[in-house]
Amino acid sequence: MRKLNLGIIALALALVPVALSAQETGRPDSLGMGGGMGMMGNPASMVLRHQAELALTPGQLEKLGKIRDKFEHENGEALKDMSKQREEMVKKYGSGPYTDEQRQKMRAERAEHGGQYQKLAENSRKAREEIRKLLTPEQFTKLQQYNQMGRRPGGAAGDQDRR
């Protein structure tokens, strides 16, 4: 079920306008992810991927699991709706490349669902705040460093784990 939810999240995030991504870039609560919607995913899952490197305590792991589950629960309906919208757009416009006219129409259709994007952004921000309070200053700094490494030119997030 979690893999399905993560798949839905990944698919839904493909619809997020770049403008929302730019709104939160560089915020102090961003966990080094830039905080934007394009990288949103589940912030707690991202932290849990680095549990060994961060030396998370059993108490932190338990709380992060709760934050992760809460995030997935709160965003489930919006993500399902966005996934459905994405499927409809692919049926209607194909998978690209798109003309300028098609892009305009797609933006207009996405704008109709702006509340869903805002809800996801707000829930992500809240989860990051909870996580920030949970981590020690050293863990937070280390986490930001790991996530910055994943955004280097030509590298995908998580590449540092494969070295």
TANOR-V124627 format. One record per helix or strand of 2 or more residues. SS is the DSSP state (H for helix, E for strand). FROM is the first residue (numbers start at 1). LEN is the number of residues. If there is no record, write none. Layout:
# TANOR-V124627
ss=SS from=FROM len=LEN
ss=SS from=FROM len=LEN
This chain:
# TANOR-V124627
ss=H from=2 len=12
ss=H from=18 len=6
ss=H from=37 len=3
ss=H from=43 len=6
ss=H from=51 len=4
ss=H from=58 len=36
ss=H from=100 len=12
ss=H from=114 len=21
ss=H from=137 len=13
ss=H from=159 len=4
